[in-house]
Amino acid sequence: MGKRKSRSKPVKRRVEKLETVFSCPFCNYGRNVQCRIYKVKLASGEEKWIGTADCYIFHEVFHTQATALTEPIDIYSEWIDECERVNNELLDKCEPANKRYRSEEGRI
């Protein structure tokens, strides 16, 4: 009789965890923004996912809607995108005044 072939043990895949702590875009301190995802029950009985990013030094808080697939890095990225969007809107509002001022002095 022959020997039975032994099965090799399955290789466990190591799942890398993503960061949950980041640097703040306002105060630039390292690793002081913590991103969390909460599941909240509303008064109507609905369940809603909410993501928050909190800066402990600058006391800035950002809230956004999340899903079951949302990760903390997604919340931080949305916060950065929202900051850039607001900054671009402010620059667009200020730009015509800057152009007018420069043209009066003859620099353009």
Secondary structure, 3 states (H helix, E strand, C coil): CCCCCCCCCCCCCCCCCCCCEECCCCCCCCCCEEEEEEEEECCCCCEEEEEEEEECCCCCEEEEEECCCCCHHHHHHHHHHHHHHHHHHHHHHHHHHHHHHHHHCCCC
